[in-house]
């Protein structure tokens, strides 16, 4: 079973914690605020619009009924978390003592095909309008509930537009999605150097020697190395 999930947090540092979580399964949709063990930063408030006053009287996440439900869901090997930028959400859940064993990252799925469709951005709201997804009611961005509603439709569109094939069943594609999601992001364009902004495919076709030289460097990021491995 797929579990569409999003978290909102106190900030982006290593010690920050969850203050809102939403998830959606076939059976239910849950969204709840929680009082984190440290204050929400102003930078985080500016994005998610969750203030310390809003969560002052909320329960802690750990030990809550929602926590127990998620723990039970994550304990089942049949359940798969779907999130946009899943590594972030899963790391946040791990800080709270939860450990999803299977996940799919829609951001990594779209990175894997984005260059073929000249896709400029890969964030959730960009994809919402790229796929022309419409909703009857207003959807608030960077709210956990709003984001999972968009996320579900984005996932469906990614599958239908880019991955659906007669050669593989949907279950087989889910397994493929998990493989992609457990690898570093596959960059489509190089972010530095004389070919900054050019696609790795373009460089491979026109100057393979540059990629071979770059591959010999010792200080490459995981994502750059992954892109080189795919094109050499």
N, CA, C and O of each residue as an XYZ file, in Angstrom:
928
protein
N       0.843     -1.198      0.000
C       0.000      0.000      0.000
C       0.876      1.245      0.000
O       1.882      1.311      0.706
N       0.486      2.218     -0.791
C       1.217      3.473     -0.843
C       0.728      4.409      0.254
O      -0.473      4.525      0.498
N       1.677      5.077      0.914
C       1.367      6.055      1.951
C       1.935      7.392      1.502
O       3.145      7.604      1.571
N       1.081      8.292      1.044
C       1.522      9.627      0.641
C       1.757     10.442      1.906
O       0.856     10.573      2.734
N       2.965     10.992      2.062
C       3.334     11.592      3.337
C       4.115     12.879      3.148
O       4.893     13.025      2.204
N       3.890     13.813      4.072
C       4.669     15.051      4.095
C       4.823     15.504      5.541
O       3.920     15.331      6.359
N       5.976     16.083      5.842
C       6.211     16.657      7.164
C       6.548     18.135      7.028
O       7.144     18.559      6.038
N       6.163     18.907      8.025
C       6.636     20.281      8.180
C       7.431     20.324      9.478
O       7.087     19.650     10.449
N       8.500     21.124      9.489
C       9.467     21.013     10.579
C       9.854     22.379     11.148
O       9.474     23.428     10.627
N      10.623     22.323     12.235
C      11.049     23.548     12.915
C      12.167     24.266     12.169
O      12.467     25.418     12.482
N      12.782     23.623     11.204
C      13.870     24.208     10.435
C      14.596     23.151      9.638
O      14.118     22.026      9.500
N      15.758     23.517      9.111
C      16.496     22.624      8.220
C      17.802     22.129      8.820
O      18.583     21.481      8.124
N      18.063     22.413     10.092
C      19.299     21.980     10.722
C      19.200     20.534     11.198
O      18.118     19.948     11.227
N      20.341     19.974     11.568
C      20.388     18.568     11.947
C      19.610     18.256     13.213
O      19.232     17.107     13.443
N      19.364     19.276     14.042
C      18.648     19.026     15.299
C      17.172     19.410     15.213
O      16.453     19.283     16.205
N      16.704     19.875     14.057
C      15.312     20.304     13.951
C      14.371     19.115     13.966
O      14.763     17.978     13.702
N      13.098     19.416     14.287
C      12.129     18.339     14.524
C      10.809     18.614     13.822
O      10.575     19.701     13.294
N       9.976     17.625     13.832
C       8.665     17.660     13.171
C       7.663     18.497     13.983
O       7.631     18.417     15.211
N       6.844     19.301     13.280
C       5.761     20.033     13.950
C       4.407     19.808     13.260
O       3.371     20.188     13.807
N       4.401     19.207     12.090
C       3.163     18.832     11.408
C       3.440     17.617     10.532
O       4.500     17.518      9.916
N       2.492     16.703     10.480
C       2.607     15.560      9.589
C       1.241     15.288      8.973
O       0.209     15.407      9.633
N       1.257     14.921      7.704
C       0.034     14.494      7.024
C       0.357     13.246      6.222
O       1.437     13.124      5.644
N      -0.583     12.329      6.193
C      -0.416     11.153      5.351
C      -1.776     10.713      4.820
O      -2.819     10.993      5.412
N      -1.733     10.016      3.687
C      -2.955      9.565      3.024
C      -2.759      8.141      2.536
O      -1.786      7.827      1.851
N      -3.700      7.289      2.902
C      -3.751      5.918      2.401
C      -5.111      5.710      1.734
O      -5.915      6.639      1.652
N      -5.363      4.503      1.264
C      -6.676      4.200      0.695
C      -7.774      4.332      1.745
O      -8.924      4.632      1.421
N      -7.408      4.105      3.002
C      -8.415      4.075      4.057
C      -8.653      5.428      4.727
O      -9.770      5.708      5.162
N      -7.630      6.265      4.818
C      -7.788      7.488      5.596
C      -6.800      8.567      5.176
O      -5.763      8.303      4.567
N      -7.171      9.796      5.531
C      -6.285     10.943      5.398
C      -6.160     11.588      6.764
O      -7.164     11.919      7.395
N      -4.929     11.769      7.223
C      -4.672     12.304      8.559
C      -3.743     13.501      8.447
O      -2.750     13.462      7.720
N      -4.071     14.566      9.172
C      -3.189     15.735      9.246
C      -3.256     16.273     10.667
O      -4.341     16.474     11.211
N      -2.090     16.505     11.268
C      -2.097     16.933     12.669
C      -0.854     17.776     12.979
O       0.229     17.537     12.445
N      -1.043     18.768     13.855
C       0.060     19.564     14.384
C       0.552     18.948     15.686
O      -0.210     18.307     16.409
N       1.850     19.152     15.980
C       2.442     18.661     17.217
C       3.379     19.715     17.793
O       3.948     20.525     17.061
N       3.531     19.693     19.100
C       4.462     20.602     19.759
C       5.854     19.988     19.729
O       6.082     18.946     20.344
N       6.781     20.613     19.029
C       8.125     20.049     18.941
C       8.926     20.358     20.203
O       8.547     21.237     20.977
N      10.037     19.638     20.416
C      10.849     19.866     21.610
C      11.758     21.088     21.528
O      12.519     21.344     22.461
N      11.699     21.851     20.429
C      12.445     23.099     20.296
C      11.607     24.075     19.484
O      10.712     23.655     18.750
N      11.882     25.373     19.602
C      11.045     26.366     18.913
C      11.148     26.264     17.390
O      12.170     25.844     16.847
N      10.066     26.656     16.717
C      10.071     26.754     15.254
C      10.841     28.011     14.862
O      10.585     29.089     15.399
N      11.767     27.882     13.943
C      12.563     29.030     13.517
C      11.721     29.974     12.669
O      10.731     29.563     12.063
N      12.115     31.221     12.631
C      11.399     32.204     11.818
C      11.506     31.846     10.333
O      10.548     32.025      9.582
N      12.664     31.343      9.910
C      12.818     30.926      8.509
C      11.808     29.843      8.151
O      11.236     29.858      7.061
N      11.586     28.892      9.080
C      10.615     27.836      8.826
C       9.199     28.399      8.797
O       8.393     28.008      7.953
N       8.888     29.326      9.724
C       7.562     29.952      9.728
C       7.275     30.661      8.407
O       6.147     30.646      7.915
N       8.302     31.278      7.845
C       8.119     32.030      6.602
C       7.754     31.123      5.437
O       7.195     31.580      4.441
N       8.072     29.822      5.562
C       7.750     28.866      4.504
C       6.441     28.141      4.801
O       5.548     28.096      3.955
N       6.326     27.572      6.005
C       5.158     26.729      6.296
C       4.052     27.449      7.059
O       2.956     26.913      7.223
N       4.341     28.673      7.529
C       3.335     29.504      8.229
C       2.798     28.841      9.494
O       1.676     29.116      9.920
N       3.604     27.970     10.086
C       3.260     27.371     11.379
C       4.039     28.116     12.455
O       5.268     28.154     12.408
N       3.348     28.705     13.422
C       3.994     29.486     14.472
C       4.051     28.695     15.774
O       3.353     27.696     15.950
N       4.889     29.164     16.669
C       4.987     28.519     17.979
C       3.673     28.605     18.749
O       3.344     27.695     19.511
N       2.920     29.687     18.559
C       1.616     29.818     19.212
C       0.648     28.741     18.724
O      -0.154     28.223     19.500
N       0.725     28.411     17.453
C      -0.192     27.423     16.881
C       0.008     26.032     17.473
O      -0.934     25.240     17.523
N       1.212     25.730     17.918
C       1.491     24.377     18.412
C       1.699     24.336     19.930
O       1.999     23.281     20.487
N       1.538     25.486     20.597
C       1.839     25.575     22.039
C       1.040     24.584     22.863
O       1.545     24.043     23.846
N      -0.204     24.340     22.472
C      -1.079     23.440     23.248
C      -1.294     22.082     22.568
O      -2.182     21.320     22.951
N      -0.475     21.794     21.563
C      -0.587     20.510     20.878
C       0.237     19.446     21.608
O       1.173     19.783     22.334
N      -0.094     18.187     21.426
C       0.674     17.114     22.088
C       2.018     16.906     21.394
O       2.168     17.294     20.235
N       2.993     16.308     22.065
C       4.215     15.897     21.380
C       3.896     14.790     20.374
O       2.931     14.042     20.534
N       4.713     14.706     19.353
C       4.475     13.687     18.326
C       4.731     12.282     18.865
O       3.909     11.382     18.692
N       5.883     12.103     19.521
C       6.224     10.772     20.027
C       5.203     10.339     21.076
O       4.953     11.057     22.044
N       4.625      9.177     20.877
C       3.634      8.643     21.795
C       2.203      8.994     21.448
O       1.275      8.474     22.068
N       2.002      9.868     20.465
C       0.650     10.268     20.074
C      -0.031      9.143     19.299
O       0.654      8.249     18.800
N      -1.372      9.162     19.183
C      -2.064      8.155     18.368
C      -1.577      8.128     16.916
O      -1.469      7.058     16.316
N      -1.285      9.308     16.352
C      -0.770      9.360     14.979
C       0.583      8.684     14.889
O       0.861      7.972     13.924
N       1.418      8.898     15.874
C       2.725      8.228     15.924
C       2.552      6.716     15.924
O       3.241      6.006     15.191
N       1.629      6.225     16.748
C       1.414      4.782     16.840
C       0.859      4.208     15.535
O       1.228      3.106     15.128
N      -0.043      4.973     14.876
C      -0.577      4.525     13.588
C       0.528      4.418     12.542
O       0.613      3.437     11.803
N       1.374      5.450     12.496
C       2.454      5.430     11.513
C       3.443      4.307     11.797
O       3.924      3.649     10.875
N       3.742      4.091     13.061
C       4.657      3.005     13.406
C       4.110      1.663     12.904
O       4.851      0.845     12.357
N       2.822      1.453     13.094
C       2.203      0.209     12.633
C       2.253      0.110     11.106
O       2.536     -0.957     10.562
N       1.981      1.210     10.425
C       2.039      1.216      8.961
C       3.453      0.935      8.470
O       3.646      0.161      7.532
N       4.447      1.565      9.104
C       5.834      1.400      8.671
C       6.365      0.003      8.974
O       7.280     -0.472      8.301
N       5.802     -0.648      9.972
C       6.258     -1.989     10.332
C       5.847     -3.045      9.305
O       6.420     -4.134      9.266
N       4.860     -2.723      8.479
C       4.411     -3.680      7.468
C       5.295     -3.584      6.227
O       5.432     -2.499      5.660
N       5.899     -4.693      5.790
C       6.786     -4.654      4.615
C       6.044     -4.393      3.311
O       6.679     -4.156      2.283
N       4.717     -4.432      3.332
C       3.944     -4.185      2.116
C       3.706     -2.692      1.878
O       3.308     -2.303      0.780
N       3.944     -1.855      2.885
C       3.629     -0.441      2.778
C       4.844      0.367      2.323
O       5.970      0.109      2.746
N       4.598      1.343      1.460
C       5.668      2.149      0.872
C       5.323      3.624      1.042
O       4.253      4.069      0.627
N       6.232      4.379      1.655
C       6.057      5.827      1.791
C       6.362      6.493      0.455
O       7.381      6.199     -0.171
N       5.481      7.390      0.019
C       5.714      8.206     -1.172
C       5.832      9.649     -0.705
O       4.921     10.172     -0.062
N       6.946     10.293     -1.024
C       7.162     11.680     -0.613
C       7.981     12.395     -1.674
O       8.674     11.761     -2.469
N       7.897     13.723     -1.680
C       8.678     14.524     -2.626
C       9.902     15.042     -1.885
O       9.789     15.870     -0.981
N      11.083     14.541     -2.280
C      12.267     14.780     -1.465
C      12.222     13.870     -0.257
O      12.400     14.316      0.877
N      11.983     12.590     -0.505
C      11.690     11.625      0.558
C      12.811     11.493      1.584
O      12.540     11.226      2.755
N      14.064     11.675      1.170
C      15.174     11.539      2.111
C      14.998     12.475      3.300
O      15.272     12.099      4.440
N      14.536     13.701      3.029
C      14.353     14.675      4.102
C      13.274     14.208      5.079
O      13.488     14.203      6.291
N      12.109     13.816      4.544
C      11.010     13.395      5.408
C      11.373     12.145      6.206
O      11.034     12.040      7.385
N      12.051     11.208      5.576
C      12.416      9.974      6.271
C      13.441     10.249      7.364
O      13.352      9.682      8.453
N      14.415     11.117      7.083
C      15.384     11.477      8.123
C      14.689     12.155      9.297
O      15.055     11.940     10.452
N      13.677     12.982      8.994
C      12.938     13.644     10.064
C      12.169     12.614     10.895
O      12.149     12.702     12.122
N      11.543     11.648     10.242
C      10.827     10.602     10.964
C      11.780      9.771     11.827
O      11.423      9.364     12.932
N      12.988      9.520     11.324
C      13.966      8.756     12.093
C      14.351      9.490     13.367
O      14.592      8.857     14.395
N      14.411     10.817     13.314
C      14.709     11.589     14.524
C      13.611     11.418     15.573
O      13.839     11.594     16.770
N      12.422     11.073     15.097
C      11.295     10.870     16.013
C      11.142      9.397     16.416
O      10.207      9.037     17.130
N      12.065      8.555     15.954
C      12.025      7.151     16.340
C      11.265      6.251     15.396
O      11.018      5.089     15.719
N      10.886      6.763     14.228
C      10.183      5.955     13.228
C      11.118      5.668     12.066
O      11.949      6.504     11.712
N      10.987      4.493     11.473
C      11.931      4.094     10.432
C      11.223      3.371      9.287
O      11.174      2.141      9.265
N      10.672      4.134      8.333
C      10.061      3.481      7.165
C      11.111      2.663      6.414
O      12.215      3.143      6.157
N      10.761      1.439      6.068
C      11.732      0.564      5.412
C      11.679      0.668      3.891
O      12.640      0.300      3.216
N      10.575      1.162      3.346
C      10.438      1.286      1.889
C       9.926      2.679      1.548
O       9.068      3.228      2.239
N      10.467      3.239      0.469
C       9.994      4.568      0.085
C      10.178      4.804     -1.411
O      10.993      4.156     -2.068
N       9.405      5.742     -1.922
C       9.518      6.234     -3.293
C       9.628      7.750     -3.221
O       8.853      8.404     -2.524
N      10.589      8.301     -3.941
C      10.793      9.749     -3.973
C      10.376     10.292     -5.337
O      11.030     10.012     -6.341
N       9.296     11.062     -5.380
C       8.827     11.604     -6.663
C       9.821     12.616     -7.239
O       9.900     12.774     -8.457
N      10.569     13.291     -6.390
C      11.582     14.233     -6.887
C      12.653     13.485     -7.677
O      13.073     13.950     -8.737
N      13.098     12.342     -7.179
C      14.107     11.564     -7.893
C      13.536     10.957     -9.168
O      14.242     10.857    -10.172
N      12.271     10.550     -9.143
C      11.647     10.013    -10.363
C      11.628     11.055    -11.465
O      11.917     10.750    -12.623
N      11.288     12.285    -11.104
C      11.176     13.328    -12.127
C      12.552     13.783    -12.591
O      12.722     14.148    -13.755
N      13.541     13.767    -11.692
C      14.920     14.079    -12.099
C      15.408     13.083    -13.146
O      16.148     13.440    -14.063
N      14.984     11.829    -12.999
C      15.466     10.780    -13.890
C      14.972     10.944    -15.329
O      15.568     10.389    -16.252
N      13.895     11.696    -15.529
C      13.342     11.864    -16.882
C      13.259     13.330    -17.309
O      12.930     13.618    -18.459
N      13.551     14.253    -16.400
C      13.288     15.668    -16.654
C      13.987     16.251    -17.858
O      13.406     17.080    -18.559
N      15.248     15.835    -18.128
C      15.983     16.448    -19.237
C      15.373     16.109    -20.585
O      15.497     16.885    -21.533
N      14.715     14.958    -20.683
C      14.114     14.561    -21.958
C      12.912     15.428    -22.319
O      12.508     15.497    -23.480
N      12.347     16.086    -21.311
C      11.148     16.889    -21.536
C      11.394     18.371    -21.243
O      10.456     19.149    -21.073
N      12.691     18.748    -21.189
C      13.081     20.137    -20.963
C      12.350     20.726    -19.759
O      11.847     21.848    -19.810
N      12.301     19.964    -18.693
C      11.631     20.401    -17.477
C      12.567     21.305    -16.685
O      13.651     20.881    -16.285
N      12.154     22.544    -16.460
C      13.020     23.548    -15.850
C      13.203     23.343    -14.352
O      14.287     23.588    -13.822
N      12.165     22.902    -13.670
C      12.217     22.750    -12.219
C      11.603     21.415    -11.826
O      10.952     20.749    -12.632
N      11.825     21.038    -10.573
C      11.359     19.729    -10.117
C      10.612     19.797     -8.799
O      10.333     18.760     -8.197
N      10.280     21.005     -8.334
C       9.564     21.100     -7.063
C       8.089     20.743     -7.249
O       7.577     20.709     -8.368
N       7.423     20.479     -6.128
C       6.067     19.927     -6.158
C       5.077     20.878     -6.822
O       4.248     20.443     -7.622
N       5.150     22.158     -6.505
C       4.190     23.104     -7.068
C       4.423     23.329     -8.565
O       3.467     23.522     -9.317
N       5.676     23.306     -8.997
C       5.957     23.395    -10.429
C       5.321     22.215    -11.157
O       4.713     22.384    -12.214
N       5.467     21.010    -10.581
C       4.914     19.815    -11.220
C       3.394     19.841    -11.227
O       2.766     19.336    -12.158
N       2.807     20.423    -10.201
C       1.343     20.556    -10.156
C       0.836     21.286    -11.402
O      -0.135     20.860    -12.027
N       1.495     22.376    -11.752
C       1.030     23.159    -12.902
C       1.584     22.617    -14.219
O       0.971     22.801    -15.271
N       2.734     21.953    -14.167
C       3.260     21.299    -15.362
C       2.273     20.255    -15.874
O       2.049     20.142    -17.079
N       1.686     19.493    -14.954
C       0.724     18.461    -15.313
C      -0.714     18.995    -15.381
O      -1.652     18.235    -15.623
N      -0.877     20.301    -15.166
C      -2.207     20.932    -15.254
C      -3.200     20.259    -14.306
O      -4.329     19.946    -14.685
N      -2.757     20.045    -13.068
C      -3.609     19.410    -12.058
C      -4.500     20.463    -11.416
O      -4.015     21.491    -10.943
N      -5.787     20.208    -11.400
C      -6.743     21.150    -10.830
C      -7.499     20.507     -9.669
O      -7.723     19.297     -9.649
N      -7.890     21.345     -8.700
C      -8.638     20.882     -7.539
C      -9.865     21.771     -7.350
O      -9.831     22.962     -7.660
N     -10.930     21.194     -6.847
C     -12.145     21.972     -6.609
C     -11.945     22.996     -5.498
O     -12.449     24.116     -5.580
N     -11.209     22.609     -4.461
C     -10.968     23.499     -3.337
C      -9.541     24.033     -3.368
O      -8.661     23.432     -3.985
N      -9.316     25.154     -2.707
C      -7.993     25.763     -2.673
C      -7.013     24.848     -1.953
O      -7.326     24.293     -0.900
N      -5.826     24.695     -2.528
C      -4.768     23.887     -1.941
C      -3.639     24.813     -1.518
O      -3.124     25.579     -2.333
N      -3.252     24.747     -0.250
C      -2.217     25.625      0.282
C      -0.858     24.939      0.170
O      -0.671     23.835      0.682
N       0.094     25.598     -0.504
C       1.439     25.052     -0.635
C       2.177     25.128      0.700
O       1.942     26.033      1.502
N       3.070     24.166      0.926
C       3.890     24.080      2.140
C       3.048     23.860      3.391
O       3.516     24.092      4.506
N       1.820     23.418      3.213
C       1.021     22.859      4.292
C       1.022     21.351      4.058
O       0.816     20.893      2.934
N       1.254     20.581      5.123
C       1.431     19.133      4.939
C       0.226     18.488      4.266
O       0.387     17.621      3.408
N      -0.979     18.905      4.648
C      -2.179     18.327      4.036
C      -2.283     18.721      2.572
O      -2.541     17.873      1.718
N      -2.083     19.996      2.277
C      -2.129     20.443      0.886
C      -1.091     19.740      0.040
O      -1.352     19.380     -1.108
N       0.094     19.545      0.610
C       1.173     18.928     -0.164
C       0.903     17.457     -0.482
O       1.265     16.996     -1.565
N       0.278     16.708      0.433
C       0.031     15.302      0.100
C      -1.090     15.153     -0.916
O      -1.109     14.195     -1.689
N      -2.029     16.102     -0.917
C      -3.091     16.066     -1.930
C      -2.487     16.287     -3.314
O      -2.843     15.598     -4.269
N      -1.573     17.249     -3.417
C      -0.867     17.493     -4.679
C       0.046     16.319     -4.997
O       0.106     15.871     -6.142
N       0.754     15.820     -3.996
C       1.711     14.734     -4.177
C       1.076     13.507     -4.820
O       1.642     12.922     -5.744
N      -0.088     13.122     -4.338
C      -0.753     11.940     -4.894
C      -1.007     12.109     -6.388
O      -0.747     11.194     -7.170
N      -1.510     13.267     -6.784
C      -1.806     13.504     -8.194
C      -0.537     13.621     -9.036
O      -0.506     13.179    -10.185
N       0.502     14.212     -8.465
C       1.782     14.297     -9.169
C       2.348     12.903     -9.400
O       2.843     12.611    -10.488
N       2.281     12.038     -8.387
C       2.777     10.669     -8.537
C       2.028      9.940     -9.652
O       2.643      9.280    -10.489
N       0.711     10.061     -9.660
C      -0.097      9.412    -10.691
C       0.299      9.920    -12.076
O       0.419      9.136    -13.017
N       0.502     11.234    -12.199
C       0.874     11.815    -13.489
C       2.277     11.417    -13.921
O       2.513     11.181    -15.105
N       3.209     11.340    -12.981
C       4.564     10.899    -13.319
C       4.511      9.486    -13.901
O       5.148      9.194    -14.913
N       3.755      8.631    -13.258
C       3.633      7.254    -13.753
C       2.966      7.214    -15.124
O       3.468      6.563    -16.041
N       1.841      7.903    -15.268
C       1.074      7.856    -16.514
C       1.842      8.482    -17.682
O       1.803      7.963    -18.798
N       2.545      9.604    -17.429
C       3.205     10.332    -18.519
C       4.575      9.760    -18.887
O       4.949      9.757    -20.060
N       5.325      9.274    -17.893
C       6.730      8.968    -18.135
C       7.128      7.512    -17.944
O       8.134      7.079    -18.505
N       6.377      6.752    -17.178
C       6.852      5.420    -16.818
C       5.911      4.281    -17.203
O       6.338      3.128    -17.247
N       4.658      4.574    -17.479
C       3.717      3.511    -17.797
C       4.141      2.802    -19.072
O       4.457      3.447    -20.071
N       4.148      1.491    -19.040
C       4.602      0.711    -20.184
C       3.836     -0.603    -20.239
O       3.395     -1.126    -19.215
N       3.686     -1.124    -21.442
C       3.013     -2.409    -21.615
C       3.908     -3.570    -21.184
O       3.434     -4.677    -20.928
N       5.216     -3.295    -21.109
C       6.159     -4.370    -20.817
C       6.258     -4.701    -19.331
O       6.734     -5.777    -18.968
N       5.807     -3.776    -18.458
C       5.909     -4.000    -17.020
C       4.586     -3.691    -16.337
O       3.877     -2.760    -16.719
N       4.267     -4.473    -15.335
C       3.066     -4.202    -14.549
C       3.343     -3.030    -13.615
O       4.487     -2.612    -13.438
N       2.273     -2.511    -13.025
C       2.454     -1.395    -12.085
C       3.293     -1.841    -10.889
O       4.117     -1.070    -10.397
N       3.102     -3.060    -10.416
C       3.896     -3.557     -9.293
C       5.376     -3.651     -9.650
O       6.237     -3.368     -8.818
N       5.667     -4.043    -10.875
C       7.059     -4.076    -11.323
C       7.652     -2.671    -11.382
O       8.823     -2.469    -11.062
N       6.834     -1.705    -11.793
C       7.308     -0.321    -11.840
C       7.520      0.235    -10.441
O       8.433      1.033    -10.227
N       6.694     -0.171     -9.489
C       6.890      0.261     -8.098
C       8.264     -0.171     -7.611
O       8.963      0.598     -6.951
N       8.650     -1.393     -7.931
C       9.975     -1.898     -7.550
C      11.065     -1.061     -8.219
O      12.079     -0.738     -7.599
N      10.848     -0.710     -9.495
C      11.808      0.132    -10.214
C      11.878      1.517     -9.575
O      12.962      2.087     -9.449
N      10.734      2.058     -9.174
C      10.705      3.359     -8.508
C      11.510      3.331     -7.209
O      12.214      4.289     -6.890
N      11.405      2.238     -6.468
C      12.169      2.126     -5.224
C      13.674      2.125     -5.503
O      14.443      2.737     -4.761
N      14.092      1.444     -6.565
C      15.514      1.422     -6.920
C      16.011      2.831     -7.230
O      17.064      3.242     -6.742
N      15.248      3.575     -8.046
C      15.619      4.950     -8.383
C      15.682      5.800     -7.123
O      16.579      6.630     -6.973
N      14.730      5.594     -6.214
C      14.619      6.418     -5.010
C      15.731      6.161     -4.008
O      15.984      6.998     -3.143
N      16.398      5.019     -4.108
C      17.484      4.705     -3.188
C      18.857      5.086     -3.739
O      19.879      4.843     -3.097
N      18.874      5.685     -4.934
C      20.110      6.195     -5.517
C      20.170      7.707     -5.326
O      19.144      8.324     -5.040
N      21.346      8.321     -5.477
C      21.410      9.781     -5.448
C      20.574     10.367     -6.583
O      20.288      9.682     -7.566
N      20.187     11.625     -6.447
C      19.474     12.310     -7.524
C      20.298     12.240     -8.802
O      21.499     12.507     -8.792
N      19.648     11.881     -9.896
C      20.339     11.842    -11.172
C      20.273     13.240    -11.793
O      19.263     13.620    -12.385
N      21.369     14.004    -11.648
C      21.419     15.345    -12.217
C      21.366     15.261    -13.732
O      22.001     14.395    -14.334
N      20.618     16.151    -14.342
C      20.534     16.184    -15.802
C      21.450     17.239    -16.411
O      21.856     17.129    -17.568
N      21.776     18.273    -15.612
C      22.643     19.350    -16.091
C      23.786     19.560    -15.122
O      23.623     19.394    -13.913
N      24.930     19.921    -15.642
C      26.094     20.142    -14.790
C      26.012     21.538    -14.183
O      25.741     22.498    -14.904
N      26.238     21.679    -12.874
C      26.022     22.972    -12.215
C      27.249     23.870    -12.139
O      27.204     24.907    -11.477
N      28.344     23.500    -12.799
C      29.565     24.304    -12.689
C      30.442     24.077    -13.915
O      30.127     23.252    -14.773
N      31.563     24.829    -13.987
C      32.565     24.612    -15.022
C      32.214     25.225    -16.364
O      31.258     25.991    -16.481
N      32.987     24.884    -17.364
C      32.815     25.516    -18.678
C      31.515     25.104    -19.357
O      31.063     25.777    -20.284
N      30.903     24.001    -18.905
C      29.628     23.563    -19.474
C      28.462     23.794    -18.507
O      27.432     23.126    -18.604
N      28.622     24.724    -17.593
C      27.575     24.990    -16.611
C      26.218     25.214    -17.296
O      26.102     26.026    -18.213
N      25.203     24.484    -16.836
C      23.858     24.604    -17.406
C      23.595     23.672    -18.573
O      22.449     23.515    -18.993
N      24.656     23.041    -19.111
C      24.481     22.097    -20.215
C      24.143     20.708    -19.660
O      24.548     20.356    -18.553
N      23.409     19.941    -20.432
C      23.047     18.604    -19.981
C      24.246     17.664    -20.097
O      25.112     17.844    -20.953
N      24.279     16.665    -19.223
C      25.331     15.653    -19.297
C      25.266     14.914    -20.631
O      26.294     14.501    -21.167
N      24.055     14.748    -21.168
C      23.902     14.094    -22.471
C      24.585     14.902    -23.565
O      25.265     14.340    -24.424
N      24.405     16.229    -23.536
C      25.052     17.104    -24.523
C      26.569     16.994    -24.426
O      27.248     16.885    -25.447
N      27.104     17.021    -23.213
C      28.553     16.959    -23.028
C      29.078     15.595    -23.470
O      30.138     15.511    -24.090
N      28.345     14.529    -23.154
C      28.773     13.189    -23.559
C      28.833     13.066    -25.072
O      29.697     12.369    -25.602
N      27.935     13.728    -25.767
C      27.891     13.660    -27.225
C      28.951     14.541    -27.882
O      29.411     14.251    -28.986
N      29.339     15.631    -27.189
C      30.205     16.626    -27.830
C      31.607     16.729    -27.234
O      32.524     17.202    -27.905
N      31.787     16.300    -26.004
C      33.112     16.414    -25.378
C      33.232     15.350    -24.278
O      33.312     15.679    -23.095
N      33.245     14.108    -24.668
C      33.312     13.015    -23.701
C      34.595     13.086    -22.883
O      34.641     12.615    -21.747
N      35.635     13.674    -23.463
C      36.903     13.812    -22.749
C      36.768     14.645    -21.486
O      37.442     14.387    -20.489
N      35.898     15.644    -21.528
C      35.695     16.487    -20.338
C      35.097     15.659    -19.208
O      35.520     15.778    -18.058
N      34.113     14.817    -19.531
C      33.511     13.979    -18.501
C      34.521     12.965    -17.968
O      34.523     12.658    -16.776
N      35.385     12.441    -18.852
C      36.406     11.501    -18.409
C      37.402     12.180    -17.484
O      37.839     11.596    -16.492
N      37.763     13.429    -17.817
C      38.658     14.199    -16.939
C      37.992     14.467    -15.594
O      38.609     14.299    -14.543
N      36.735     14.881    -15.635
C      36.018     15.190    -14.403
C      35.917     13.952    -13.515
O      35.986     14.055    -12.290
N      35.756     12.806    -14.120
C      35.605     11.561    -13.377
C      36.875     11.179    -12.619
O      36.823     10.373    -11.690
N      38.007     11.749    -13.006
C      39.278     11.453    -12.329
C      39.509     12.357    -11.109
O      40.462     12.157    -10.356
N      38.639     13.342    -10.923
C      38.807     14.251     -9.786
C      38.360     13.552     -8.498
O      37.488     12.683     -8.524
N      38.957     13.934     -7.389
C      38.749     13.207     -6.129
C      37.717     13.846     -5.201
O      37.360     13.242     -4.190
N      37.229     15.045     -5.512
C      36.354     15.758     -4.578
C      34.938     15.933     -5.124
O      34.294     16.950     -4.864
N      34.452     14.949     -5.876
C      33.137     15.050     -6.492
C      32.040     14.719     -5.489
O      32.211     13.862     -4.623
N      30.907     15.413     -5.620
C      29.755     15.082     -4.778
C      29.160     13.755     -5.235
O      29.423     13.289     -6.344
N      28.362     13.164     -4.373
C      27.714     11.888     -4.692
C      26.835     12.015     -5.931
O      26.789     11.108     -6.762
N      26.135     13.147     -6.053
C      25.221     13.334     -7.187
C      25.987     13.502     -8.504
O      25.580     12.961     -9.532
N      27.108     14.261     -8.474
C      27.920     14.420     -9.687
C      28.508     13.078    -10.108
O      28.499     12.737    -11.291
N      29.021     12.315     -9.139
C      29.599     11.009     -9.459
C      28.547     10.080    -10.049
O      28.824      9.330    -10.985
N      27.339     10.136     -9.495
C      26.256      9.292    -10.011
C      25.930      9.651    -11.461
O      25.721      8.768    -12.294
N      25.888     10.952    -11.757
C      25.610     11.390    -13.134
C      26.723     10.926    -14.081
O      26.443     10.484    -15.196
N      27.966     11.024    -13.648
C      29.090     10.578    -14.484
C      29.006      9.074    -14.736
O      29.249      8.611    -15.851
N      28.664      8.323    -13.704
C      28.557      6.863    -13.857
C      27.508      6.492    -14.903
O      27.643      5.482    -15.594
N      26.477      7.302    -15.016
C      25.408      7.018    -15.980
C      25.799      7.363    -17.418
O      25.216      6.832    -18.363
N      26.791      8.256    -17.588
C      27.100      8.751    -18.927
C      28.467      8.293    -19.450
O      28.844      8.614    -20.577
N      29.202      7.546    -18.628
C      30.523      7.063    -19.086
C      30.499      5.537    -19.228
O      31.507      4.936    -19.601
